[in-house]
Amino acid sequence: MSRWKCGIEGCDGRFEDVESAVIHQTVDHERHECKVCGTVVPEGYFAIRHAFDEHTRAEFVRAYDADSSAVRIREDVKDAVEADADLNSVVETLRERGAL
């Protein structure tokens, strides 16, 4: 069984490695418009990273009508991806494909 799933609502994509999952999210899904600042970013990991690196948790909660559980889930996803992924390789691949 594949270790990583896409995680975007309505998608059943499963992947052997996290890099493939993040590339899939970026290439195969619509972009996400941040409800805090309006910046358009790739859906999935990059949207989570944007939300928590660029905004406070309080801003996220207010803009997305979220609760502390939703914040923890997204922080766990961000931490898991960053612990396993070669993000430099992901960015390089996405640039080669013209997706960034």
BATI-809629 format. One record per residue (C-alpha): residue number from 1; residue in three letters; x negated, y negated, z negated. Coordinates in nm, 3 decimals. Layout:
[site NUM; ALA; [X; Y; Z]]
...
END
This chain:
[site 1; MET; [0.000; 0.000; 0.000]]
[site 2; SER; [-0.122; -0.348; 0.087]]
[site 3; ARG; [-0.241; -0.551; -0.208]]
[site 4; TRP; [-0.133; -0.897; -0.091]]
[site 5; LYS; [0.211; -1.006; 0.023]]
[site 6; CYS; [0.297; -1.326; 0.203]]
[site 7; GLY; [0.518; -1.455; -0.078]]
[site 8; ILE; [0.706; -1.703; 0.138]]
[site 9; GLU; [1.081; -1.656; 0.109]]
[site 10; GLY; [1.221; -1.430; 0.380]]
[site 11; CYS; [0.884; -1.290; 0.489]]
[site 12; ASP; [0.789; -0.930; 0.424]]
[site 13; GLY; [0.429; -0.966; 0.547]]
[site 14; ARG; [0.175; -0.752; 0.360]]
[site 15; PHE; [-0.202; -0.771; 0.392]]
[site 16; GLU; [-0.509; -0.575; 0.287]]
[site 17; ASP; [-0.700; -0.891; 0.194]]
[site 18; VAL; [-0.608; -1.231; 0.062]]
[site 19; GLU; [-0.780; -1.413; 0.345]]
[site 20; SER; [-0.541; -1.251; 0.596]]
[site 21; ALA; [-0.243; -1.349; 0.381]]
[site 22; VAL; [-0.349; -1.716; 0.361]]
[site 23; ILE; [-0.424; -1.728; 0.735]]
[site 24; HIS; [-0.081; -1.575; 0.805]]
[site 25; GLN; [0.092; -1.832; 0.582]]
[site 26; THR; [-0.087; -2.115; 0.761]]
[site 27; VAL; [-0.042; -1.993; 1.119]]
[site 28; ASP; [0.290; -1.808; 1.117]]
[site 29; HIS; [0.508; -2.028; 0.896]]
[site 30; GLU; [0.645; -2.381; 0.921]]
[site 31; ARG; [0.459; -2.657; 0.741]]
[site 32; HIS; [0.577; -2.781; 0.403]]
[site 33; GLU; [0.646; -3.146; 0.322]]
[site 34; CYS; [0.541; -3.227; -0.033]]
[site 35; LYS; [0.837; -3.364; -0.228]]
[site 36; VAL; [0.607; -3.576; -0.442]]
[site 37; CYS; [0.413; -3.767; -0.178]]
[site 38; GLY; [0.544; -3.659; 0.163]]
[site 39; THR; [0.218; -3.507; 0.284]]
[site 40; VAL; [0.273; -3.218; 0.525]]
[site 41; VAL; [0.063; -2.913; 0.440]]
[site 42; PRO; [0.064; -2.543; 0.534]]
[site 43; GLU; [0.321; -2.340; 0.343]]
[site 44; GLY; [0.212; -2.094; 0.074]]
[site 45; TYR; [-0.126; -2.116; -0.098]]
[site 46; PHE; [-0.224; -2.450; 0.056]]
[site 47; ALA; [0.108; -2.606; -0.053]]
[site 48; ILE; [0.054; -2.480; -0.409]]
[site 49; ARG; [-0.305; -2.603; -0.410]]
[site 50; HIS; [-0.195; -2.944; -0.283]]
[site 51; ALA; [0.077; -2.973; -0.547]]
[site 52; PHE; [-0.151; -2.890; -0.839]]
[site 53; ASP; [-0.472; -3.054; -0.720]]
[site 54; GLU; [-0.311; -3.379; -0.607]]
[site 55; HIS; [-0.025; -3.421; -0.856]]
[site 56; THR; [0.045; -3.367; -1.222]]
[site 57; ARG; [0.250; -3.073; -1.342]]
[site 58; ALA; [0.515; -3.322; -1.457]]
[site 59; GLU; [0.540; -3.471; -1.106]]
[site 60; PHE; [0.582; -3.120; -0.962]]
[site 61; VAL; [0.854; -3.031; -1.214]]
[site 62; ARG; [1.049; -3.350; -1.143]]
[site 63; ALA; [1.017; -3.340; -0.763]]
[site 64; TYR; [1.102; -2.970; -0.727]]
[site 65; ASP; [1.349; -2.944; -1.015]]
[site 66; ALA; [1.119; -2.673; -1.148]]
[site 67; ASP; [1.059; -2.538; -1.496]]
[site 68; SER; [0.750; -2.421; -1.681]]
[site 69; SER; [0.799; -2.067; -1.551]]
[site 70; ALA; [0.783; -2.188; -1.189]]
[site 71; VAL; [0.465; -2.379; -1.270]]
[site 72; ARG; [0.304; -2.071; -1.433]]
[site 73; ILE; [0.393; -1.849; -1.137]]
[site 74; ARG; [0.232; -2.091; -0.892]]
[site 75; GLU; [-0.073; -2.142; -1.115]]
[site 76; ASP; [-0.115; -1.763; -1.131]]
[site 77; VAL; [-0.093; -1.736; -0.751]]
[site 78; LYS; [-0.348; -2.017; -0.708]]
[site 79; ASP; [-0.585; -1.857; -0.959]]
[site 80; ALA; [-0.553; -1.510; -0.801]]
[site 81; VAL; [-0.618; -1.640; -0.450]]
[site 82; GLU; [-0.914; -1.850; -0.560]]
[site 83; ALA; [-1.063; -1.559; -0.756]]
[site 84; ASP; [-1.049; -1.320; -0.457]]
[site 85; ALA; [-1.062; -1.529; -0.141]]
[site 86; ASP; [-1.356; -1.645; 0.063]]
[site 87; LEU; [-1.185; -1.979; 0.127]]
[site 88; ASN; [-1.475; -2.110; 0.336]]
[site 89; SER; [-1.417; -1.821; 0.575]]
[site 90; VAL; [-1.042; -1.890; 0.579]]
[site 91; VAL; [-1.097; -2.258; 0.663]]
[site 92; GLU; [-1.351; -2.169; 0.933]]
[site 93; THR; [-1.110; -1.920; 1.091]]
[site 94; LEU; [-0.823; -2.169; 1.079]]
[site 95; ARG; [-1.038; -2.440; 1.239]]
[site 96; GLU; [-1.142; -2.199; 1.515]]
[site 97; ARG; [-0.772; -2.130; 1.581]]
[site 98; GLY; [-0.686; -2.500; 1.578]]
[site 99; ALA; [-0.458; -2.454; 1.278]]
[site 100; LEU; [-0.630; -2.716; 1.061]]
END
